[in-house]
Structure formats: structure tokens, C-alpha cells
Amino acid sequence: MNFKISIIIPIYNMEKHLNQTLDSLLNQTIGHENLEIIMIDDCSDDGSVEIIKNYTKEYENFFAIHLPKNNGLPGKPRNIGIERASSEYLMFMDHDDYYSDDACEVLYNKITEENVDIVFSRYNYVYENGRIQHSPNHFGEVDEIKINTIDEDKRLLTISPSIWTKIFKKSVIRENKIMFLEDVLAEDLFFVLQYLLKANGIIYLNNYFSYNYRIRDSDGDKSTIRIKNKKYLLAMINGYVDIYNMLKDLNKEKYFSIIFKEHSQYWMNCFILSNTNISEKKELLNKISFLFEKEKEQDLDLSISYRHLFDDIVNKNFDQAILYSDIMADFKLRENKLWDKYQKLHNDFMKNNQMIKKLQKQLDSQEKQLNNRKKQVAELQTVSGWLNYKFKNIFNRLKQKI
């Protein structure tokens, strides 16, 4: 069967959200029968396996690959999915998110009609309380950016890699041997950068939102990227080092500061909030200081959050950096507690507001009934009304006797 798009989804223990993810593919306006859905199960041990099984049984375009051992990160499952894909165009999903209904149609029509190598868009953040927020707008009122190569508009390198908002040509991936990094984080950034550096024809849809990215940060439902320990901070560093080396090999090292600026700030934020001890903190800072040095070399006028922390890491003042990060962690903890209190007050207000609306509706209904009774009483007080009322009673009694 010829499919228009192959969609690759790594899955691990996501029974809570997986049905919504897969149903968003069934609802696609392009027609779900035009999509090859490749689900790579990374050794799930919850209800995800049964959900995968149900979809493969019911729909002939849903395919399952069950890996023999858990990889822990999505790089390898995605690479396996690329090898399995039969369509000329590829898209990716995470197992806890969902597409906008017309996502596949909009991206597919754009890439085929414009004959470019990649099309991508913005996305929505979906919070646990139901709040939806747009991803950052880097380009103002501009509706669309179309360029031949990434050198024509390097601002696109500053956008989040968001692997799931993009449609790729499989031929570009295979001809250039583009793959996801395995066993490290920032694997999506590595993949997207390789692709953008090789792409001929790039379109960015600045006012279209193709994807809904779920923010999971509660104790019982936490995304992998929300886990802030030594293992994951180190996996991020290793990914960034691989990206730096890749850029250096392609003689594109000059782009490193542009790309890494947002990621260095993100890493520092994760470091501040991490549950690492002093020894682990020093090990992590020593490992990442090389990358911060390279960033500063390329951008002497660097404007960055946590500037004091950044400078201490570059200058290898690790004790000072740890002290500063501890102060910031305490501040953020207080800030988060205040935010939690605000959220609770807001939720209580909304609940009370809904209760007030419900009571008001009941009062309105009772008032309406009371007004109707008043009208009936007023009518009975007139001669014609009283005669009409008596006539109806007599008529009903005769009707019952007959």
C-alpha cells in the first residue's frame, strides 16, 4: 500500500495518554488511511502494549515494533522507525502528545506543492490544568519564511528543534546518512541541525500550530525531560558535545553560539533545580565548561540569563558556581511555592464561580416558575379567568366519568 506519510512514534509506558495520541492520527483531515503509523514499543510494562495491539488489530495501517530491551531514550527507536518507513515523507510524534486535526494535510500539501526539503511550524504547550499556550514567536507578524538554505536566515537555528512539528524527505535523510544520536539527550537537536544544514528549500509557518505538546510535571506523571538528576544532565552535555563536533566537522562551528545560547540557559536552569550532590555538581560543571568557553569565544557580547553562573563556569570557579546555584535554587523553590498557592487560589475561585453560576441558574428557574404561578393567580382573580378555570374543572370531571 502506498502511504503519503510515515509517522514514527517511540512508546514507553504511556497508557494514560496513548489513546489520545493515536486517535489524533485517526482524526487527520488528510485521511488516516494515507498515513503509515509505526509504533516502536520500547519494552513497555503497562497497558501501552495492549493499546498498541488494539490499534494494529483494528487498522491495517498501524504497525508495531517491539524492541527486545529498553533503551530509555527515543534516539534508537526513531532510527529503527526510519529504517522501517516506506513513505517518501516522514513525521515524528511523542507518545504523550497529539496533532492538530489538519497537521498532516497542511505540512504534506506545503512540502509537495512547494517542492522543498522541509516544512515546519509552531506548536502549543498543553498544561495539566488545561491551559494552552503558544510556543514563542520569533518573527513577529511574518506569516511564512521561505529560504533555499539555512545560511539565508540563521534565525531559524534559534527555534526549538521540536522534531514533531516537521515533515522531512526520507531521501534527504538517507542520502546524507542523517540519524538520531543514541544513548544521549539533545538527539532531536542533532538530527534537525544535520537536516537543516543539508536541506535545499526550507519553509517555516510562523502562524500555524501543528502540534500539542503536553507539559507533564506532576509527581505521578512526569516527562523524562522534567527529571533533573546527574544522569540526564550528563546525557544532555554528551549530546551537546556531539553537536559541537558535528558542526566542527562540517565547518559550521561558527553557528554553535547561535544554536547553543538557548540550550546553555536551559541546561543551567536544570542544573539549578537538580537533585545532585556537591561532587556530582563539580563533575557536571567541569564537563560542560568546555562548551561554555566555546560559546563565549564566538559571542563576546553574549547576553544570557544566569550570567554570574555562566562566567563562574567558564572561569572554572566551581565552588562559587555551586554556591550561586544553591541560592538560585532556594529562590526558585520559594517562587514555585508562591505559584502553587496562586494556582490553588485560582482553581478554588473557578470552582466557586462555577458553583455560583449553577445556583444562579437554579434561582432563575425557580423565579420563572414563581412568575408563572403569579400569572395563574392573577388570571383566577378576574371573572373570565375564574369562569374559564371552573369550566375546565367541570369538563375534566365529566370526561373522567364518561
Secondary structure, DSSP 8 states (H G I E B T S, - for coil): ---SEEEEEEESS-TTTHHHHHHHHHT-TT-GGGEEEEEEE----STHHHHHHHHHHH-TTEEEEE-SS--SSSHHHHHHHHHH--SSEEEE--TT-EE-TTHHHHHHHHHHHHT-SEEEEEEEEE-TTS-EEE---SSTT--EEEESSGGG-GGGGGS---GGGEEEEHHHHHHTT----SSSS-HHHHHHHHHHHH-SSEEEEEEEEEEEEE--EETTEE-GGG--SHHHHHHHHHHHHHHHHHHHHTT-GGGHHHHHHHHHHHHHHHHHT----HHHHHHHHHHHHHHHHHHHHH-TT---SSHHHHHHHHTT-HHHHHHHHHHHHHHHHHHHHHHHHHHHHHHHHHHHHHHHHHHHHHHHHHHHHHHHHHHHHHHHTSHHHHHHHHHHHHHHHHHHH-
